Amino acid sequence: MVTTLAIDCGGGGIKASVLDEAGTMRARPLRVPTPYPLPPALFVRTLLDLGGRLPTADRLTVGVPGMIRHGVVVSTPHYVTRSGPRSRVDPDLLAEWSGWDARGALADAFGVPALVLNDAEVHGAGVVAGTGCELVLTLGTGLGSALFDGGVLAPHLELSHAPVRWGTTYDTYVGEPERRRLGDAFWSRRIRQVVDGLRPVFRWDRLYLGGGNSRLIRPEQLARMGDDVVVVPNTAGIVGGVRAWELSAGRRNART
């Protein structure tokens, strides 16, 4: 039996568990606050400490906020800041994270094969049916996204950084600070407006809303979004750690 240590890294917290081949958790999930400032070396140590409190595993899956290509960090919005999401960017951290080979560093640190993807992609791996066009949006500190076609993971796009209004990105428009400012009722209405605006762009067969804040969407707003929109548990960010290996292999096979 192949076991997987799955680590879901967010702007406010880092969660982990060990799963079997069926995606069943073999240990109670653990969570620690995301430390700041967070250079890559401290990031690795934090994950090692967290993993050391769980049963040993044969491989590692890590979901990281930001744009990850082939296990290398292109950009990450939170970890380059001095004290957490929406605080000032530290130029030294920006330089350290940009182009950092996260997959190589974590594979060496843990001594097992590693897979590093955007956190929304890992989340999506835990919920997609594998048929048709499926979009995953995660609602938390900001907005995460992942797109699947027939179960094959598409190249990552940082939808969160696209402008939704003049001078305002999706990340800011629906992120946690705005939810707190607006309250759940008005924020839920805003989520519905975002869904309505994205529908003609993606023409999905199914849209999954996940992340820690998805459970706060008001039922009346969710009902107005349509039957093709589904709220999924936040635990998918860990459970997807197993299936992410299969879907990543599918993407490689689709290119050959």
N, C-alpha and C positions, 0 to 999 in steps of 0.2 A: 504494500500500500504506500503510495506516494503522498506525503503530507506537505502542506504549504503554509508558511508563515506569511499572513497577509497583513499589511500595515497601511492604514488609511490616514494620510497626512493632511491636516487642514490648517487653516489660519489660526484657529483657537485651540485646537487639540489634536493629538495623534492617538489613534486607536489601533489595536492589534489583536489577532487571535490566530490559532493554528487550526487548519481545516483538513479533513480527509479528502479522498478523491471525489466523493459525492458532494462536497461543499458543506459538509456538516462540521460545525465547530467542535473541536476536541478539547477546548478550554474556554473558560469564561473570558469574554473580551476585556482587555485592559485599556485604560485611557490615561494619558498624561497631558498636561498643558503644553502647548508649543512654546519653547523657550525663545526669548529674544534678548539681544540680537542673536541671529542664528547663522553663523558661517557653516559651510559644508562639513567641516570637521566635527562641529558640535552636533549637527544633524545626524551624522553617522553614529556618534557616541550615544545620542538619545535613542536611536532605533536599536542599537546593540543592547542598551540597558533594558529597554522594553522587551525585546525578544528574549533576553536572558531570564525573564520572569515567566516565560511560557515554555511548553515542551519543545524539544528540538524538532526541526523540520528538515525536509529534503530539498526544499527550494523556497525562494522568497519572491513575493510580489509586493511592490510599493506603489501606491498612488500618490502623486505629488501635484499640487496646484500649479498651473502654468503650462507652458508649451514644452513638451518633451518629444524629441525626435531620436529614435533608435537608442533610447536610454540616456541621451545627452540633454542637459537642460539648455533650452534656447532662451527662455525667460521664465521667471516666477514672480508673481506680484507681491507676495507677503514676505517672503524670506529674505528679501533684499532691504527690508526696512529696519529702522533702529529699534522700534518698540512694538511692532506688530502691524496688522492691517491698517492702511490709510495713515500711517505715521510717515515721517520723512525717510526718503530713500538714502541709504548709506552708499556712497560711491565705491568704497572698498568691498562691501558685500556684493554689490552689483557686479563688480569685476570677478569676484570669486565664483559666483553662481553661474555667470554667463559662460556657456561652453563646458561646464563641469560634467564629466562622465559619471553620472550617478550610478548607472548600472554596473560599470566596472568597479567603482569604489565600494559599492555595497556587496557585490559578489566577493570581492577580496576580503572585506571585513567579516562577513558571515561565513565564508568558506563554502557557499552553495550557489548554484545557478540563480541568477536574479533577473526579474522582469520589472522595469520601471516605466510606468505610463502616467498620463494625466489622470488625476483622481476621478474625474467624471467618466473616463473610459473604463476604469476598473469597476466603478459603480454600475455602469451600463452592462458590463459583462455578466453581472449577477442577475440581470432582469430581462434582457432582450429574448424574444422568442426565436430569433434566427431566421425569420421570414419577412420579406418586404423591407421597406425603408423605415427604420426605427430611430427616433431622436430621443436622447436623454438630456434633460436639463436638471442640474443639481442646484438647490437653493440653500445657501448657507451664508458664510461671510460675504461671498459674492455670488456670481453665477458661473457654473461649470457646464460644459456641453460635450456631447460625444454623438457621433453619427454612425449607424451600422446599416449595411445593405446586404440582405440575405445572410445575416450573421457575421459578415466580414467588416472589420473595423476600418472606417475611412481615415485618411490623414487628418490629424487634429487641426481644428481652426479655433482661434481664440475669439469666439463670438462675444465673450464678456467685454472685450475691449472695443467693440464696434459702437458707434454713437447711436443712441436711441432717440435723443433729443439734442439740440444744439449744446455742445459742451458737456453732455452727460452720457456716460457709457452704460451698457446694460448692468455691468458690475455695480456701479453706483446706484442705478435706478431701482434695482430690486434687492440689493444686498442687505445685510443685517442692520446696519445703521438706519437705513430708510424704513425698514420694518418697524424698528423701535420708535422712530419719529412719527410714522403714520398711524401705527396701530394695526392689528391684524386685519380688520375689516377693509380699510382703504388699501392696505398693501395687497390683500387678496384680489381686489379689483384691478390693481396694477398688474399683477401676475396674469390675470385673464387678458388684459389688453396686450401684454407682451406675447402671449400665446396666439391671440388673434392676428397680431402683426407678423409673426413668424410662419404662420400656416401657409400662406402663398409662396414663401421662400423655399420651404423644404418639402411641402406636399407629402408629409409622412403618412405611413399607414398606422403607426402608433407612436404616441408621445408619452414618455415616462417622466414624471416629476419626482425627483428624489432629493436627498440631502436633508439635513436636520430640520430645515424650516418648511419642508413640503407638507408636513402634518398639520401646519398652522393655517393652510389655505381653507377658507370658509367653504362649507359644503355647497352653499347656493352658487358661489362663483365657480367651483369645480363642475357643478352640473351644467352650467352655461358653456363650458369649454367643449363639451361633446363627449360621446362614448369612446372616442379614439384617444382620450387623454386619461392617464392612470397615475395615481400616486403610489409610489413604492417605498418599502421600508428603508431607513437609513443604513441598516445592517448590510445592504447590498454592497456598500463600499468595502466590506471585508469579505463577504461571501463570493463576490466577483473575482477575488484573488486566485481562485482555482480555474474558473472558466476563461479568465483572461489569457491563459497560456494557449488554450485551444483557438480562441478567436485571433490572437496574434499570429499563430501558425497559419490560420486561414487567410490572413492578409498577405503573408509572404507567398503562400501558394497562388493567390489570385494575381500576383505580379509576375509569376513565372509562366 
